[in-house]
């Protein structure tokens, strides 16, 4: 009775093809997140440049949808709705911390839905952070360029749209129990693709 042949020895420091790990899907998601964030940042800064060249502070609003949606240039020293306008440097620190947190979280991505959400959130946060760091009246105290007037209720920009959209998507993902790693809360199985997640990013 013959015995099975012993598998060939593997040299130190080498591994067999079967033992080689598969490419991590999170790398693809990280790339998608970075590309989306860069797109949002570029769109935000380009539209702000256009607004400053085409609109005038204190000028007549340019209607897009009657009085419901208009273009009106302002420089906002505070947060949304001009809240905390006297604490611009504190807002700069807060946004910087948020950006660092997002960058650290991206490395744990396992969900396409979260990749989209974090990409929009990162791009929007950096878009307004650039204004606070680089614009007048000085470093970390810069005023954010806002030019989209929503029925006179508040004035925002493209970065704000991305941040709000990301917040809505994050809320939906959380309500459906989809974690950052793409797994259902309380379970080990990844959520299905129809739930806004992915198990095979390719």
N, C-alpha and C positions, 0 to 999 in steps of 0.2 A: 504494500500500500504506500503510495507516494505521498509526500507532504508538500503543501504549497510552497512555492519558491518565495524566499525572503525578498521584500522590496529592496530596490537598490538604495544604497546609503546616499545620503545627501550631504554634500560638503558643508562644513561649518560656514555660517553666514549666508547660505543659500536656502531657498525654499522651493518646493515643487510648485508647478503651475496650479495644481488643485488647491494648494494652501494659500495662494496669493489672494489678498483681500480684494473684493470688487470695488470699483470706484465709488466713492461716497456720493449719494444723491444730494446731500446737503451742499456740496460744492456747486452744483448746478443752481440750486435755489439761491445760494449766496450771490452767484453771478447775476441771476435775474434781479435780485433785490438791488444790487449795486447799479445795474443798468437803469432800472426804473427810477431810483433815487437821483441818478445823474440827469435823467430826462426831466424830472420834475424841477430840479434845481436850475437847469438851463432854461426851461420854459418860464420859470418864475423871474429869473434875472433879466431875460430878454423882454418880457412884457413890462417889467418895471422900467427898463431903459426906454421902451417905446412910450410909456405913460409920461415919463419926465420930458420927453422930447415933443409930445403931441398935446399934452394938457398943461394947464396953468393952475397953480394953487389959488383958490378963491375965484376961479373962473366959472363960467356957466357950465353946469353938468351937460354931458352929451348923452341923450337918451338912446337906449338900446331897445328896451321893451317899455315904452312909455316912461312913467315914473317908478315902475317896479324895479327896473334894472338900468342904471346909468353909469357913466364914467365920470369920476370926479377925483382929482388928485389931492391927497393930503399926506402929511408926514406924521406918523404915529409914534410917539415916544413910549407908549405903553403896550399892553397886551390887547386882546380882542376887546372891542367896545371902548378902547382907550383906558381900560382899567389899569391902575398902578402906573400912571404916566409919570409919576415922580420917582419911580424906582427902576429906571431902565437898566442900570448895571446889575441889579438883583435878577431881573428877568433874563439878562444875558447869561448869568451864572446858571440859572435854572435850565435854560434851553441847552447850554453846553453839557450839563449833567444828563439831560434827556438824550442828547445825541450819543454820548458815551454809552449809556445804557442800551440804546438801540443797537449800536455797533457790536456790543458784547452779546446781545441776544441773537443776532443774526447767525452766529456760529452754531446755534442749536436748532436751526430751522429744519423742519421735516414736513412742512405744509405749504402748498402753493398759495393758499389763501393768506396765510401769515406772511409769506414772502411779498405778496402784493401790498398788504397792509403796512408792513415795516418799510418797504421801499418808498411808498407815498409819504409815510410819516417822517422818515429820515430826510427825504428830499425837501419836504416842506419846512421842517425844523431848521435845516441848514440854510435854506433860502432866506428865512427871516434872520437867522443868526449872522449871515454875511452882512446884512444891512446894519445890524447892531454893532458889528465889529468895524465896518469900513466906512460908514456914512457919518455925516455931521450930526451932532456937534463934536464927536470924538470917539476914540476907541472904547468899546463896550457900552457906549452911551448913544450910539447912532439911532436915528429914527427910521422906522420901517416905512417903505413906500407902499401906500394903499391907494387903490384907484377904482375898485369895483363897488359901486354904491347900491346896496340892497334896500330900495324903497325908503331911503333916509334912515333906516334902522341902524345900520353900521356899514363901514367901508372896509373892504378887504383886498386880498390879492390872490394870485394863483397858489402860493404856498399855503394860504389859509384853506383854500378849497381842498388841497391834497391832505392836509392835516385832519380836516373834518371828515372827509371821505374815509381816511384810514381809521378814525375813531369809530365810525359807523360799522365798518367791516370788522374791526376787532371786537366790537360788541356782539355782532352776529355770530362770529366764530366762538366767542366765549359762551353765548347762550346755547349754542349747539354742542358745547362740550369739547370742542376741538382745541387741543393744546398746541403750543409752539412746536413741539416735536412731531405733530401730526397724529397723535394718539388721543383716543377718547379719554376723558377724565374718569378715573376709576377702573380703567380696563387696559389691557396690554396690547389689544389689537388696533392697528392703525385704522383711522376712519376711512370710509370709502371715498372714491374720487367724486361721487355725486354730493358728498358732504362738504366739498370745498377743500379737500385735502388730497394728498398724493402719496403713494408708496413707491412709485417709480418715476422720478422726475424727468427721465428721458422720455 
